[in-house]
Amino acid sequence: MDFLFSGSGIAAAAVAATLGASTALALAFGDEDPPAGPAEHRAAGTQAAAIAAGRVFPSKSTGMHLAFREWNPRAEVRMSVVVLHGFGEHCGRYDHVARALGERCGAAVFAYDHQGHGASEGVRAHCKRFSDLVDDAEGFLAFLRASGRLRDGEPLVILGHSMGGLVAAHLCRRIQDGRVEGVTPHAAGPVPAGASVPFVGLVLSSPFFKVAAATDTPALRAASSALSATLPLLPVVALDVNAVAANASVRSQYAADPLVYHGMVRARMGAEMSAACASILASAKELVLPSLHLVFGGSDTLVDPQGARDVAAACSVAEGGISEVLELEGSLHEVLNDDRSAEVIDGIAAFLLRRRAAVSR
């Protein structure tokens, strides 16, 4: 998503003209439940269907119903992958990735829609605190363990795209510090019998670790912080669908997807993501991963690819682990969907197979 501040989002008169007086007034007073539009009604329908089908789990941070999906391989499950999607999208966009990893790696794949995204409950594309999203990811792991989907001794890989990569990086810090019950980093060697869930690797796809250079100015950071506190739901940042992918068909599918949020980034969400980026950049040297596979587009303008480079250079991999960094020259943001997606998925599958072999009994 292209983080470009819009002057029309800051002027109160323009906000009222664009959103309607009642909505603008609600935003001015920090209303957490603005009037529903077409996108909210579409999301509500999918929420009801997910709840009726039992495809939800409770948000650890808010108690909201969060919709999830799972893909199981035809053959024996040999490992698990948890997918964390990016801002504005939903986990259904990773169906092709999940099916490929199941077929090639024997992976059971689990994913959910962040609060305010896809078929999950919540104000569209909004969270009060970025840590709520990390709490939810931790809660999803707990839900998967409690329901028998994640099994002790079975290798786990976490895959995060864009904002999901930022959530994943913060989650990995918690796992590293022993704050995620039942999940333990494991770099190499057979997993001991009776061990908890061994977290064996992190896959990052175009992670959002640094705000796009065009908007990373002191003035815009100050404006974002002020609006986050006073007008948290105010739409302030335009998203450029043309920067999602080079392939026109991919862009068209993205633009037509009813579960993708096509509005502007809200003030609170933008400020929280920016702060989370700064936090992970500042602490990356303390991050120790069991293994890392990082792939991103060198011409990405939705996020600054320098953030991915900086985190990869600063973090470390535990003894016996592997680190793979692939920068796709000329590629844009959605490397899992664009013209080189087959190559990207091949690389992820190969990484999973290497990690599975490294910890097998």
C-alpha atoms as a printed R data frame, in Angstrom:
    type eleno elety resid chain resno       x       y       z
1   ATOM     1    CA   MET     A     1   0.000   0.000   0.000
2   ATOM     2    CA   ASP     A     2   1.324   3.416  -0.900
3   ATOM     3    CA   PHE     A     3   1.682   5.596   2.163
4   ATOM     4    CA   LEU     A     4   1.022   9.047   0.682
5   ATOM     5    CA   PHE     A     5  -0.637  11.623   2.899
6   ATOM     6    CA   SER     A     6  -3.603  13.372   1.330
7   ATOM     7    CA   GLY     A     7  -4.233  17.021   2.144
8   ATOM     8    CA   SER     A     8  -7.966  16.439   1.673
9   ATOM     9    CA   GLY     A     9  -7.859  14.048   4.606
10  ATOM    10    CA   ILE     A    10  -6.534  16.750   6.904
11  ATOM    11    CA   ALA     A    11  -8.872  19.602   6.070
12  ATOM    12    CA   ALA     A    12 -12.051  19.320   8.147
13  ATOM    13    CA   ALA     A    13 -14.240  20.863   5.473
14  ATOM    14    CA   ALA     A    14 -13.016  18.408   2.882
15  ATOM    15    CA   VAL     A    15 -13.553  15.530   5.290
16  ATOM    16    CA   ALA     A    16 -17.145  16.590   5.859
17  ATOM    17    CA   ALA     A    17 -17.739  16.959   2.135
18  ATOM    18    CA   THR     A    18 -16.204  13.583   1.355
19  ATOM    19    CA   LEU     A    19 -17.552  11.495   4.220
20  ATOM    20    CA   GLY     A    20 -20.723  13.315   5.123
21  ATOM    21    CA   ALA     A    21 -21.283  15.579   8.121
22  ATOM    22    CA   SER     A    22 -22.428  12.829  10.510
23  ATOM    23    CA   THR     A    23 -19.442  10.625   9.796
24  ATOM    24    CA   ALA     A    24 -17.025  13.554  10.022
25  ATOM    25    CA   LEU     A    25 -18.529  14.537  13.387
26  ATOM    26    CA   ALA     A    26 -18.220  10.970  14.649
27  ATOM    27    CA   LEU     A    27 -14.584  10.891  13.592
28  ATOM    28    CA   ALA     A    28 -13.932  14.209  15.292
29  ATOM    29    CA   PHE     A    29 -15.090  12.739  18.595
30  ATOM    30    CA   GLY     A    30 -13.153   9.507  18.125
31  ATOM    31    CA   ASP     A    31 -16.226   7.365  17.446
32  ATOM    32    CA   GLU     A    32 -15.055   3.738  17.097
33  ATOM    33    CA   ASP     A    33 -18.076   2.633  15.050
34  ATOM    34    CA   PRO     A    34 -18.646   4.937  12.051
35  ATOM    35    CA   PRO     A    35 -21.679   4.477   9.813
36  ATOM    36    CA   ALA     A    36 -21.398   1.340   7.676
37  ATOM    37    CA   GLY     A    37 -20.791   1.642   3.956
38  ATOM    38    CA   PRO     A    38 -20.872  -0.984   1.177
39  ATOM    39    CA   ALA     A    39 -17.540  -2.494   2.245
40  ATOM    40    CA   GLU     A    40 -18.742  -2.878   5.834
41  ATOM    41    CA   HIS     A    41 -21.970  -4.551   4.690
42  ATOM    42    CA   ARG     A    42 -20.030  -7.007   2.492
43  ATOM    43    CA   ALA     A    43 -17.708  -7.802   5.387
44  ATOM    44    CA   ALA     A    44 -20.660  -8.279   7.737
45  ATOM    45    CA   GLY     A    45 -22.121 -10.901   5.417
46  ATOM    46    CA   THR     A    46 -18.894 -12.876   5.324
47  ATOM    47    CA   GLN     A    47 -18.508 -12.495   9.094
48  ATOM    48    CA   ALA     A    48 -21.923 -14.054   9.647
49  ATOM    49    CA   ALA     A    49 -21.062 -16.934   7.325
50  ATOM    50    CA   ALA     A    50 -17.742 -17.551   9.076
51  ATOM    51    CA   ILE     A    51 -19.393 -17.546  12.503
52  ATOM    52    CA   ALA     A    52 -22.147 -19.901  11.322
53  ATOM    53    CA   ALA     A    53 -19.539 -22.306   9.938
54  ATOM    54    CA   GLY     A    54 -17.433 -22.179  13.096
55  ATOM    55    CA   ARG     A    55 -14.470 -20.696  11.220
56  ATOM    56    CA   VAL     A    56 -13.707 -18.077  13.858
57  ATOM    57    CA   PHE     A    57 -11.620 -17.737  16.994
58  ATOM    58    CA   PRO     A    58 -11.696 -15.004  19.663
59  ATOM    59    CA   SER     A    59  -9.318 -12.071  19.378
60  ATOM    60    CA   LYS     A    60  -6.951 -12.126  22.346
61  ATOM    61    CA   SER     A    61  -6.896  -8.328  22.433
62  ATOM    62    CA   THR     A    62 -10.576  -7.456  21.922
63  ATOM    63    CA   GLY     A    63 -12.685 -10.632  22.025
64  ATOM    64    CA   MET     A    64 -13.906  -9.980  18.465
65  ATOM    65    CA   HIS     A    65 -14.612 -12.909  16.163
66  ATOM    66    CA   LEU     A    66 -11.648 -13.345  13.820
67  ATOM    67    CA   ALA     A    67 -12.210 -15.497  10.733
68  ATOM    68    CA   PHE     A    68  -9.658 -18.164   9.864
69  ATOM    69    CA   ARG     A    69  -8.957 -20.708   7.146
70  ATOM    70    CA   GLU     A    70  -6.987 -23.936   7.036
71  ATOM    71    CA   TRP     A    71  -5.549 -26.067   4.250
72  ATOM    72    CA   ASN     A    72  -4.505 -29.651   4.924
73  ATOM    73    CA   PRO     A    73  -2.324 -31.697   2.567
74  ATOM    74    CA   ARG     A    74  -3.660 -34.881   0.996
75  ATOM    75    CA   ALA     A    75  -0.758 -36.850   2.449
76  ATOM    76    CA   GLU     A    76   0.526 -36.955   6.029
77  ATOM    77    CA   VAL     A    77   1.043 -33.595   7.753
78  ATOM    78    CA   ARG     A    78   4.794 -33.093   8.219
79  ATOM    79    CA   MET     A    79   4.879 -29.476   9.380
80  ATOM    80    CA   SER     A    80   2.698 -26.393   9.885
81  ATOM    81    CA   VAL     A    81   2.744 -22.898   8.401
82  ATOM    82    CA   VAL     A    82   0.916 -19.900   9.872
83  ATOM    83    CA   VAL     A    83   0.290 -17.065   7.391
84  ATOM    84    CA   LEU     A    84  -0.126 -13.421   8.450
85  ATOM    85    CA   HIS     A    85  -1.537 -11.265   5.639
86  ATOM    86    CA   GLY     A    86  -0.882  -7.622   4.857
87  ATOM    87    CA   PHE     A    87  -2.767  -4.380   5.427
88  ATOM    88    CA   GLY     A    88  -6.183  -4.081   3.798
89  ATOM    89    CA   GLU     A    89  -6.301  -7.610   2.390
90  ATOM    90    CA   HIS     A    90  -7.442 -11.006   3.700
91  ATOM    91    CA   CYS     A    91  -6.088 -14.515   4.119
92  ATOM    92    CA   GLY     A    92  -8.059 -15.946   1.190
93  ATOM    93    CA   ARG     A    93  -5.566 -14.269  -1.146
94  ATOM    94    CA   TYR     A    94  -3.010 -16.894  -0.054
95  ATOM    95    CA   ASP     A    95  -4.987 -19.906  -1.244
96  ATOM    96    CA   HIS     A    96  -2.516 -20.638  -4.059
97  ATOM    97    CA   VAL     A    97   0.429 -20.385  -1.671
98  ATOM    98    CA   ALA     A    98  -1.191 -22.669   0.904
99  ATOM    99    CA   ARG     A    99  -2.080 -25.314  -1.672
100 ATOM   100    CA   ALA     A   100   1.438 -25.315  -3.109
101 ATOM   101    CA   LEU     A   101   3.081 -25.675   0.308
102 ATOM   102    CA   GLY     A   102   0.694 -28.460   1.253
103 ATOM   103    CA   GLU     A   103   1.367 -30.414  -1.919
104 ATOM   104    CA   ARG     A   104   5.137 -29.948  -1.988
105 ATOM   105    CA   CYS     A   105   6.047 -29.867   1.699
106 ATOM   106    CA   GLY     A   106   3.307 -31.771   3.504
107 ATOM   107    CA   ALA     A   107   2.420 -28.538   5.291
108 ATOM   108    CA   ALA     A   108  -0.838 -27.834   7.050
109 ATOM   109    CA   VAL     A   109  -1.403 -24.113   6.502
110 ATOM   110    CA   PHE     A   110  -3.411 -21.847   8.792
111 ATOM   111    CA   ALA     A   111  -4.297 -18.190   8.294
112 ATOM   112    CA   TYR     A   112  -6.760 -15.652   9.659
113 ATOM   113    CA   ASP     A   113  -8.044 -12.177   8.872
114 ATOM   114    CA   HIS     A   114  -6.695  -9.466  11.166
115 ATOM   115    CA   GLN     A   115  -9.297  -7.521  13.129
116 ATOM   116    CA   GLY     A   116 -11.005  -5.011  10.845
117 ATOM   117    CA   HIS     A   117  -9.972  -7.014   7.773
118 ATOM   118    CA   GLY     A   118 -11.652  -9.497   5.449
119 ATOM   119    CA   ALA     A   119 -14.330 -11.550   7.200
120 ATOM   120    CA   SER     A   120 -13.229 -10.604  10.727
121 ATOM   121    CA   GLU     A   121 -15.069  -8.218  13.016
122 ATOM   122    CA   GLY     A   122 -13.919  -4.687  13.740
123 ATOM   123    CA   VAL     A   123 -13.889  -1.248  12.172
124 ATOM   124    CA   ARG     A   124 -12.480  -1.672   8.668
125 ATOM   125    CA   ALA     A   125  -8.697  -1.315   8.513
126 ATOM   126    CA   HIS     A   126  -8.387  -0.066  12.077
127 ATOM   127    CA   CYS     A   127  -6.800  -1.112  15.342
128 ATOM   128    CA   LYS     A   128  -6.367   0.874  18.533
129 ATOM   129    CA   ARG     A   129  -2.830  -0.422  19.097
130 ATOM   130    CA   PHE     A   130  -0.471  -2.338  16.834
131 ATOM   131    CA   SER     A   131   0.273  -4.604  19.779
132 ATOM   132    CA   ASP     A   132  -3.356  -5.780  19.502
133 ATOM   133    CA   LEU     A   133  -2.475  -7.360  16.154
134 ATOM   134    CA   VAL     A   134   0.532  -9.107  17.693
135 ATOM   135    CA   ASP     A   135  -1.641 -10.267  20.604
136 ATOM   136    CA   ASP     A   136  -4.090 -11.731  18.090
137 ATOM   137    CA   ALA     A   137  -1.304 -13.601  16.293
138 ATOM   138    CA   GLU     A   138  -0.189 -15.027  19.626
139 ATOM   139    CA   GLY     A   139  -3.804 -15.913  20.387
140 ATOM   140    CA   PHE     A   140  -4.131 -17.676  17.037
141 ATOM   141    CA   LEU     A   141  -1.173 -19.914  17.896
142 ATOM   142    CA   ALA     A   142  -2.806 -20.701  21.247
143 ATOM   143    CA   PHE     A   143  -6.111 -21.478  19.519
144 ATOM   144    CA   LEU     A   144  -4.393 -23.779  17.022
145 ATOM   145    CA   ARG     A   145  -2.623 -25.631  19.834
146 ATOM   146    CA   ALA     A   146  -5.757 -25.946  21.969
147 ATOM   147    CA   SER     A   147  -7.753 -27.284  19.016
148 ATOM   148    CA   GLY     A   148  -5.092 -29.858  18.130
149 ATOM   149    CA   ARG     A   149  -4.200 -28.221  14.829
150 ATOM   150    CA   LEU     A   150  -0.675 -27.313  15.961
151 ATOM   151    CA   ARG     A   151   0.921 -30.363  17.519
152 ATOM   152    CA   ASP     A   152   3.843 -30.622  19.916
153 ATOM   153    CA   GLY     A   153   7.004 -31.735  18.156
154 ATOM   154    CA   GLU     A   154   5.751 -30.739  14.698
155 ATOM   155    CA   PRO     A   155   7.844 -28.012  12.989
156 ATOM   156    CA   LEU     A   156   6.226 -24.585  12.649
157 ATOM   157    CA   VAL     A   157   7.114 -21.876  10.133
158 ATOM   158    CA   ILE     A   158   5.570 -18.394  10.275
159 ATOM   159    CA   LEU     A   159   5.028 -16.549   6.973
160 ATOM   160    CA   GLY     A   160   4.273 -12.824   7.016
161 ATOM   161    CA   HIS     A   161   3.570 -10.538   4.067
162 ATOM   162    CA   SER     A   162   3.922  -6.736   4.258
163 ATOM   163    CA   MET     A   163   2.188  -5.607   7.479
164 ATOM   164    CA   GLY     A   164   1.884  -9.291   8.334
165 ATOM   165    CA   GLY     A   165   5.678  -9.441   8.207
166 ATOM   166    CA   LEU     A   166   5.804  -6.628  10.752
167 ATOM   167    CA   VAL     A   167   3.370  -8.510  12.993
168 ATOM   168    CA   ALA     A   168   5.460 -11.659  12.524
169 ATOM   169    CA   ALA     A   169   8.712  -9.932  13.488
170 ATOM   170    CA   HIS     A   170   7.196  -8.647  16.735
171 ATOM   171    CA   LEU     A   171   5.700 -12.084  17.396
172 ATOM   172    CA   CYS     A   172   9.129 -13.663  16.892
173 ATOM   173    CA   ARG     A   173  10.556 -11.382  19.580
174 ATOM   174    CA   ARG     A   174   7.934 -12.727  21.973
175 ATOM   175    CA   ILE     A   175   8.716 -16.328  21.009
176 ATOM   176    CA   GLN     A   176  12.433 -15.654  21.435
177 ATOM   177    CA   ASP     A   177  11.806 -14.203  24.911
178 ATOM   178    CA   GLY     A   178   9.698 -17.208  25.960
179 ATOM   179    CA   ARG     A   179   6.472 -15.211  26.111
180 ATOM   180    CA   VAL     A   180   4.436 -17.420  23.744
181 ATOM   181    CA   GLU     A   181   3.275 -20.463  25.648
182 ATOM   182    CA   GLY     A   182   3.978 -23.814  24.024
183 ATOM   183    CA   VAL     A   183   6.102 -22.462  21.145
184 ATOM   184    CA   THR     A   184   9.910 -22.658  21.325
185 ATOM   185    CA   PRO     A   185  12.606 -21.628  18.815
186 ATOM   186    CA   HIS     A   186  14.451 -24.624  17.357
187 ATOM   187    CA   ALA     A   187  17.216 -24.154  14.794
188 ATOM   188    CA   ALA     A   188  18.673 -27.597  14.130
189 ATOM   189    CA   GLY     A   189  18.812 -31.197  15.248
190 ATOM   190    CA   PRO     A   190  15.999 -33.655  15.939
191 ATOM   191    CA   VAL     A   191  13.107 -32.268  17.953
192 ATOM   192    CA   PRO     A   192  13.107 -34.058  21.328
193 ATOM   193    CA   ALA     A   193  10.165 -36.330  22.044
194 ATOM   194    CA   GLY     A   194   7.534 -34.547  24.094
195 ATOM   195    CA   ALA     A   195   8.818 -31.095  23.112
196 ATOM   196    CA   SER     A   196   6.490 -28.161  22.598
197 ATOM   197    CA   VAL     A   197   5.782 -26.753  19.127
198 ATOM   198    CA   PRO     A   198   9.216 -26.066  17.577
199 ATOM   199    CA   PHE     A   199   9.337 -22.747  15.720
200 ATOM   200    CA   VAL     A   200  11.895 -23.495  13.010
201 ATOM   201    CA   GLY     A   201  11.805 -20.524  10.644
202 ATOM   202    CA   LEU     A   202  10.409 -17.178   9.537
203 ATOM   203    CA   VAL     A   203   9.433 -16.383   5.942
204 ATOM   204    CA   LEU     A   204   9.045 -12.706   5.086
205 ATOM   205    CA   SER     A   205   7.469 -11.474   1.859
206 ATOM   206    CA   SER     A   206   7.940  -7.735   1.195
207 ATOM   207    CA   PRO     A   207   7.851  -6.953   4.926
208 ATOM   208    CA   PHE     A   208   6.706  -3.499   5.989
209 ATOM   209    CA   PHE     A   209   9.659  -2.444   8.127
210 ATOM   210    CA   LYS     A   210  10.094   1.095   6.821
211 ATOM   211    CA   VAL     A   211   7.620   3.718   5.628
212 ATOM   212    CA   ALA     A   212   7.956   4.695   1.961
213 ATOM   213    CA   ALA     A   213  10.529   7.461   1.580
214 ATOM   214    CA   ALA     A   214   8.048   9.915   0.041
215 ATOM   215    CA   THR     A   215   6.079  10.119   3.286
216 ATOM   216    CA   ASP     A   216   8.804   9.626   5.879
217 ATOM   217    CA   THR     A   217   9.245  13.299   6.771
218 ATOM   218    CA   PRO     A   218   9.234  14.966  10.218
219 ATOM   219    CA   ALA     A   219   6.191  17.076   9.317
220 ATOM   220    CA   LEU     A   220   4.123  14.113   8.186
221 ATOM   221    CA   ARG     A   221   5.173  12.028  11.180
222 ATOM   222    CA   ALA     A   222   4.093  14.838  13.513
223 ATOM   223    CA   ALA     A   223   0.774  15.252  11.682
224 ATOM   224    CA   SER     A   224   0.134  11.524  11.823
225 ATOM   225    CA   SER     A   225   0.809  11.405  15.554
226 ATOM   226    CA   ALA     A   226  -1.510  14.337  16.281
227 ATOM   227    CA   LEU     A   227  -4.345  12.986  14.144
228 ATOM   228    CA   SER     A   228  -3.985   9.530  15.679
229 ATOM   229    CA   ALA     A   229  -4.767  10.958  19.095
230 ATOM   230    CA   THR     A   230  -7.544  13.344  18.069
231 ATOM   231    CA   LEU     A   231  -9.128  11.819  14.941
232 ATOM   232    CA   PRO     A   232  -8.147   8.126  15.038
233 ATOM   233    CA   LEU     A   233 -10.489   6.985  12.260
234 ATOM   234    CA   LEU     A   234  -9.745   9.864   9.906
235 ATOM   235    CA   PRO     A   235  -8.726   8.588   6.437
236 ATOM   236    CA   VAL     A   236  -5.417  10.312   5.725
237 ATOM   237    CA   VAL     A   237  -3.278   8.113   3.474
238 ATOM   238    CA   ALA     A   238  -4.046   7.200  -0.138
239 ATOM   239    CA   LEU     A   239  -3.333   3.723  -1.469
240 ATOM   240    CA   ASP     A   240  -1.998   3.341  -5.012
241 ATOM   241    CA   VAL     A   241  -3.289   0.105  -6.550
242 ATOM   242    CA   ASN     A   242  -0.917   0.562  -9.493
243 ATOM   243    CA   ALA     A   243   2.031  -0.022  -7.163
244 ATOM   244    CA   VAL     A   244   0.712  -3.379  -5.933
245 ATOM   245    CA   ALA     A   245   2.013  -5.394  -8.885
246 ATOM   246    CA   ALA     A   246   3.320  -4.989 -12.416
247 ATOM   247    CA   ASN     A   247   0.830  -7.514 -13.784
248 ATOM   248    CA   ALA     A   248  -2.393  -5.737 -14.811
249 ATOM   249    CA   SER     A   249  -4.502  -8.836 -14.129
250 ATOM   250    CA   VAL     A   250  -3.227  -9.008 -10.546
251 ATOM   251    CA   ARG     A   251  -4.063  -5.334 -10.049
252 ATOM   252    CA   SER     A   252  -7.552  -5.805 -11.493
253 ATOM   253    CA   GLN     A   253  -8.282  -8.785  -9.253
254 ATOM   254    CA   TYR     A   254  -7.062  -6.836  -6.239
255 ATOM   255    CA   ALA     A   255  -9.228  -3.827  -7.118
256 ATOM   256    CA   ALA     A   256 -12.316  -6.012  -7.669
257 ATOM   257    CA   ASP     A   257 -11.949  -8.134  -4.522
258 ATOM   258    CA   PRO     A   258 -14.881  -7.222  -2.233
259 ATOM   259    CA   LEU     A   259 -13.003  -8.310   0.901
260 ATOM   260    CA   VAL     A   260 -10.018  -6.065   0.203
261 ATOM   261    CA   TYR     A   261 -10.208  -2.661   1.876
262 ATOM   262    CA   HIS     A   262  -9.892  -0.036  -0.859
263 ATOM   263    CA   GLY     A   263 -10.143   3.071   1.303
264 ATOM   264    CA   MET     A   264  -7.456   5.284   2.783
265 ATOM   265    CA   VAL     A   265  -5.267   4.367   5.737
266 ATOM   266    CA   ARG     A   266  -6.765   5.789   8.923
267 ATOM   267    CA   ALA     A   267  -4.777   8.108  11.179
268 ATOM   268    CA   ARG     A   268  -4.449   5.726  14.132
269 ATOM   269    CA   MET     A   269  -3.594   2.720  11.981
270 ATOM   270    CA   GLY     A   270  -0.941   4.625  10.065
271 ATOM   271    CA   ALA     A   271   0.668   5.995  13.213
272 ATOM   272    CA   GLU     A   272   0.641   2.607  14.929
273 ATOM   273    CA   MET     A   273   2.227   0.863  11.946
274 ATOM   274    CA   SER     A   274   4.890   3.559  11.657
275 ATOM   275    CA   ALA     A   275   5.754   3.235  15.347
276 ATOM   276    CA   ALA     A   276   5.921  -0.558  15.033
277 ATOM   277    CA   CYS     A   277   8.317  -0.167  12.092
278 ATOM   278    CA   ALA     A   278  10.566   2.129  14.113
279 ATOM   279    CA   SER     A   279  10.523  -0.316  17.014
280 ATOM   280    CA   ILE     A   280  11.574  -3.334  14.967
281 ATOM   281    CA   LEU     A   281  14.297  -1.374  13.154
282 ATOM   282    CA   ALA     A   282  15.694  -0.183  16.483
283 ATOM   283    CA   SER     A   283  15.671  -3.656  18.043
284 ATOM   284    CA   ALA     A   284  16.537  -5.824  15.017
285 ATOM   285    CA   LYS     A   285  20.063  -6.451  16.293
286 ATOM   286    CA   GLU     A   286  18.511  -8.246  19.279
287 ATOM   287    CA   LEU     A   287  16.378 -10.525  17.097
288 ATOM   288    CA   VAL     A   288  17.675 -14.097  16.831
289 ATOM   289    CA   LEU     A   289  15.761 -16.370  14.469
290 ATOM   290    CA   PRO     A   290  15.971 -20.144  14.061
291 ATOM   291    CA   SER     A   291  16.146 -19.516  10.284
292 ATOM   292    CA   LEU     A   292  15.093 -16.779   7.866
293 ATOM   293    CA   HIS     A   293  13.868 -16.682   4.265
294 ATOM   294    CA   LEU     A   294  13.331 -13.102   3.070
295 ATOM   295    CA   VAL     A   295  12.080 -12.152  -0.394
296 ATOM   296    CA   PHE     A   296  11.104  -8.673  -1.562
297 ATOM   297    CA   GLY     A   297  10.894  -6.444  -4.616
298 ATOM   298    CA   GLY     A   298  13.752  -4.044  -5.152
299 ATOM   299    CA   SER     A   299  11.414  -1.519  -6.833
300 ATOM   300    CA   ASP     A   300   8.705  -1.651  -4.167
301 ATOM   301    CA   THR     A   301   7.191   1.809  -3.582
302 ATOM   302    CA   LEU     A   302   4.417   0.778  -1.191
303 ATOM   303    CA   VAL     A   303   6.963   0.183   1.546
304 ATOM   304    CA   ASP     A   304  10.621   1.150   1.591
305 ATOM   305    CA   PRO     A   305  12.633  -2.006   0.749
306 ATOM   306    CA   GLN     A   306  15.562  -0.570   2.683
307 ATOM   307    CA   GLY     A   307  13.738  -1.640   5.833
308 ATOM   308    CA   ALA     A   308  13.943  -5.283   4.768
309 ATOM   309    CA   ARG     A   309  17.624  -4.887   3.944
310 ATOM   310    CA   ASP     A   310  18.344  -3.236   7.298
311 ATOM   311    CA   VAL     A   311  16.527  -5.840   9.392
312 ATOM   312    CA   ALA     A   312  18.149  -8.708   7.478
313 ATOM   313    CA   ALA     A   313  21.585  -7.190   8.069
314 ATOM   314    CA   ALA     A   314  20.977  -6.512  11.763
315 ATOM   315    CA   CYS     A   315  19.227  -9.669  12.962
316 ATOM   316    CA   SER     A   316  20.993 -12.988  13.417
317 ATOM   317    CA   VAL     A   317  20.255 -16.660  12.887
318 ATOM   318    CA   ALA     A   318  20.840 -19.279  15.566
319 ATOM   319    CA   GLU     A   319  23.613 -21.833  15.176
320 ATOM   320    CA   GLY     A   320  22.568 -24.504  12.717
321 ATOM   321    CA   GLY     A   321  19.977 -22.283  11.075
322 ATOM   322    CA   ILE     A   322  20.001 -20.761   7.601
323 ATOM   323    CA   SER     A   323  19.506 -17.235   6.279
324 ATOM   324    CA   GLU     A   324  18.299 -16.613   2.734
325 ATOM   325    CA   VAL     A   325  17.744 -13.112   1.353
326 ATOM   326    CA   LEU     A   326  16.383 -12.668  -2.173
327 ATOM   327    CA   GLU     A   327  15.884  -9.177  -3.581
328 ATOM   328    CA   LEU     A   328  13.998  -9.304  -6.871
329 ATOM   329    CA   GLU     A   329  15.382  -6.499  -9.000
330 ATOM   330    CA   GLY     A   330  12.616  -4.507 -10.666
331 ATOM   331    CA   SER     A   331   9.801  -6.277  -8.805
332 ATOM   332    CA   LEU     A   332   7.052  -4.448  -6.925
333 ATOM   333    CA   HIS     A   333   5.252  -5.247  -3.664
334 ATOM   334    CA   GLU     A   334   3.192  -8.395  -4.188
335 ATOM   335    CA   VAL     A   335   5.939 -10.869  -4.993
336 ATOM   336    CA   LEU     A   336   3.658 -13.805  -4.114
337 ATOM   337    CA   ASN     A   337   1.165 -12.786  -6.816
338 ATOM   338    CA   ASP     A   338   3.118 -10.953  -9.511
339 ATOM   339    CA   ASP     A   339   4.952 -12.242 -12.582
340 ATOM   340    CA   ARG     A   340   7.687 -14.034 -10.620
341 ATOM   341    CA   SER     A   341   5.334 -15.593  -8.078
342 ATOM   342    CA   ALA     A   342   6.097 -19.176  -9.171
343 ATOM   343    CA   GLU     A   343   9.794 -18.578  -8.544
344 ATOM   344    CA   VAL     A   344   9.030 -17.021  -5.153
345 ATOM   345    CA   ILE     A   345   6.800 -19.901  -4.058
346 ATOM   346    CA   ASP     A   346   9.410 -22.400  -5.273
347 ATOM   347    CA   GLY     A   347  11.972 -20.700  -3.041
348 ATOM   348    CA   ILE     A   348   9.684 -20.775  -0.012
349 ATOM   349    CA   ALA     A   349   8.852 -24.449  -0.565
350 ATOM   350    CA   ALA     A   350  12.547 -25.320  -0.826
351 ATOM   351    CA   PHE     A   351  13.220 -23.429   2.415
352 ATOM   352    CA   LEU     A   352  10.434 -25.340   4.181
353 ATOM   353    CA   LEU     A   353  11.807 -28.675   3.007
354 ATOM   354    CA   ARG     A   354  15.298 -27.763   4.228
355 ATOM   355    CA   ARG     A   355  13.957 -26.712   7.605
356 ATOM   356    CA   ARG     A   356  11.856 -29.862   7.920
357 ATOM   357    CA   ALA     A   357  14.875 -32.031   7.128
358 ATOM   358    CA   ALA     A   358  17.087 -30.129   9.582
359 ATOM   359    CA   VAL     A   359  14.864 -30.928  12.565
360 ATOM   360    CA   SER     A   360  13.563 -34.368  11.635
361 ATOM   361    CA   ARG     A   361  14.178 -37.280  13.964
